[in-house]
Amino acid sequence: QVQLAESGGGLVPPGGSLRLSCTTTVGVFTIFDMAWYRQAPGKSRELVAHINRGGSTNYVDSVKGRFTISKDNAKLLSLQMNNLKPEDSAVYYCNIPTLDSWGQGTQVTVSS
């Protein structure tokens, strides 16, 4: 499988911003659809954002207008998260749906 690695998580107050990154040593992000998921304790993993090969994006309703998914290059996928809310707290994972490839996740905690 393609190896993915998430980073950029941390502790941020409500209303703050974070930019998550997903990297790989293999340049595949330009040829596959990509997605960000998140999972909070006691909850199922949730699809947050998706970007296809042509750059079209989709978001779960709860993050629309606040989050932006982008493919910065063939090895870097990003999730810009603005106006963060406590309910955004979760472990965030990047994913290549076609390959069922996952990273290890990065923790995002939104708290004052």
C-alpha positions as CSV (number, residue, x, y, z in Angstrom):
1,Q,0.0,0.0,0.0
2,V,0.9,3.7,-0.4
3,Q,2.2,5.0,2.9
4,L,0.4,8.1,4.2
5,A,1.4,10.4,7.1
6,E,-0.8,13.0,8.7
7,S,0.5,16.0,10.6
8,G,-0.5,19.4,11.8
9,G,-2.9,18.6,14.6
10,G,-2.8,20.1,18.0
11,L,-4.7,22.1,20.7
12,V,-6.5,25.2,19.5
13,P,-9.1,27.4,21.1
14,P,-12.6,27.7,19.6
15,G,-12.6,30.0,16.6
16,G,-9.0,29.2,15.8
17,S,-7.5,27.6,12.8
18,L,-5.3,24.7,11.9
19,R,-3.9,23.3,8.6
20,L,-3.5,19.6,8.4
21,S,-1.1,17.9,6.0
22,C,-1.0,14.5,4.5
23,T,2.2,13.4,2.8
24,T,3.5,10.5,0.9
25,T,6.8,9.5,-0.6
26,V,5.0,8.4,-3.8
27,G,3.5,11.0,-6.1
28,V,0.0,9.7,-6.4
29,F,-2.3,12.5,-5.1
30,T,-2.8,14.0,-8.5
31,I,-4.1,10.8,-10.0
32,F,-6.4,9.6,-7.2
33,D,-9.4,11.0,-5.5
34,M,-8.5,11.9,-1.9
35,A,-10.4,12.4,1.3
36,W,-10.2,13.5,4.9
37,Y,-12.0,11.5,7.6
38,R,-12.3,12.1,11.4
39,Q,-13.1,9.9,14.3
40,A,-14.1,11.2,17.8
41,P,-14.1,8.9,20.9
42,G,-17.2,6.6,20.8
43,K,-18.2,7.6,17.3
44,S,-17.8,6.1,13.9
45,R,-15.3,7.4,11.4
46,E,-16.9,10.3,9.5
47,L,-16.1,11.5,6.0
48,V,-15.3,15.2,6.3
49,A,-14.0,16.3,2.9
50,H,-13.4,14.8,-0.6
51,I,-11.5,16.0,-3.6
52,N,-11.5,14.3,-7.0
53,R,-9.0,14.1,-9.8
54,G,-10.4,17.3,-11.4
55,G,-10.3,19.3,-8.2
56,S,-14.0,19.2,-7.4
57,T,-14.7,19.1,-3.7
58,N,-17.4,18.0,-1.3
59,Y,-17.8,18.5,2.4
60,V,-20.0,17.2,5.2
61,D,-22.6,19.8,6.1
62,S,-21.1,20.5,9.5
63,V,-17.8,21.9,8.0
64,K,-19.0,23.7,4.9
65,G,-17.7,27.2,4.7
66,R,-15.1,26.5,7.4
67,F,-12.9,23.7,6.0
68,T,-11.0,23.5,2.6
69,I,-9.5,20.4,1.2
70,S,-6.7,20.9,-1.4
71,K,-4.1,18.9,-3.3
72,D,-1.0,21.1,-3.1
73,N,1.1,18.7,-5.2
74,A,1.3,15.0,-6.0
75,K,2.7,14.3,-2.5
76,L,0.9,16.8,-0.3
77,L,-2.8,16.9,0.6
78,S,-4.0,19.6,3.0
79,L,-7.1,20.4,5.1
80,Q,-7.4,24.1,6.1
81,M,-9.7,24.3,9.1
82,N,-11.0,27.7,10.2
83,N,-13.4,28.8,12.9
84,L,-12.9,25.6,14.7
85,K,-15.5,24.3,17.1
86,P,-15.2,21.9,20.1
87,E,-17.3,19.3,18.1
88,D,-14.5,19.3,15.5
89,S,-12.2,17.6,18.0
90,A,-11.2,14.2,16.7
91,V,-8.4,12.2,15.2
92,Y,-8.2,13.2,11.5
93,Y,-7.1,10.7,8.8
94,C,-6.3,11.1,5.1
95,N,-7.5,8.5,2.7
96,I,-7.2,7.3,-0.9
97,P,-10.5,5.6,-1.4
98,T,-9.5,3.7,-4.5
99,L,-6.6,2.1,-2.7
100,D,-8.2,2.0,0.8
101,S,-5.0,3.6,2.1
102,W,-5.0,5.4,5.4
103,G,-2.5,7.3,7.5
104,Q,-1.9,7.0,11.2
105,G,-4.1,10.0,12.1
106,T,-3.4,13.4,13.7
107,Q,-5.2,14.6,16.9
108,V,-7.1,17.8,16.7
109,T,-8.4,19.2,20.0
110,V,-10.5,22.3,20.1
111,S,-10.9,23.6,23.7
112,S,-10.5,26.8,25.7
